Amino acid sequence: MSEELALSISIASESMTKAISHLEAELVKLRAGRANPQMFDGLVVDYYGSPTAIAQVANISVADARTLTIQPWEKNMLQPIERSIIAANIGVTPQNDGSIIRIFLPPLTEERRKEIVKRVQGEGEQSKVAIRNIRRDAIEGIKKMQKNGLSEDTATDAEAEVQDITNKFIALVDKHLASKEKEIMSV
C-alpha cells in the first residue's frame, strides 16, 4: 500500500476518533440524575464584556449526589452566572444565597428521562453522520488516487479497510449511546 494511501486512511481514522471524543464530551453534558460539574462546560458568562466559560470565573464543586455549588472568584459575578444558567435551559434552577450559587438537581421524571434519551440519540446520530462523511471523503480520495495510477485491487482493499474502520467507530457510537441510555433510565 502506498504511503499516500496509508496517510489518507490514518487521517480518516484520526478524524473518526475526534468525532467519538466530541460525542463523549456532549454526552457528559447531559445529566443523568447525578450532580456533575461538566454539565456547565458549554456555558459562558459575560465577564466584563467578554464571553468566558463559567469554570474560569468560579469554582464548581459537587456538594452531594444531587447538589452542585458554584462559588465565583468575585461576588459581582453571582448575577451573570445565575442568568447564564437560567438562559441555558438545562432543567435546573440556580439558588443564589449572596456568596455562592447552589444547584439542586431534582430526581428525573420518566418523561424527562425519555426527553434526555432522545437528545442522546440525536447526538449519536450526528456523530454517525460525521463518521460517514469522513468515510465518504476518504473513499473519494482513494478513487482520485486510483485515477492517478493506483491499482484497482489496492483501491478496493483500501476502501474495504476504510469501511471496516467506519464500522468499528459506528459500533463504538452505539456502545456509548447504550451506556448513556442505561445510565439515564436507571432510577
Secondary structure, DSSP 8 states (H G I E B T S, - for coil): --HHHHHHHHHHHHHHHHHHHHHHHHHHHS--SS--GGGGTT-EEEETTEEEEHHHHEEEEEEETTEEEEEESSGGGHHHHHHHHHHHT-S--EEE-SS-EEEE-----HHHHHHHHHHHHHHHHHHHHHHHHHHHHHHHHHHHHHHTT--HHHHHHHHHHHHHHHHHHHHHHHHHHHHHHHHHH--
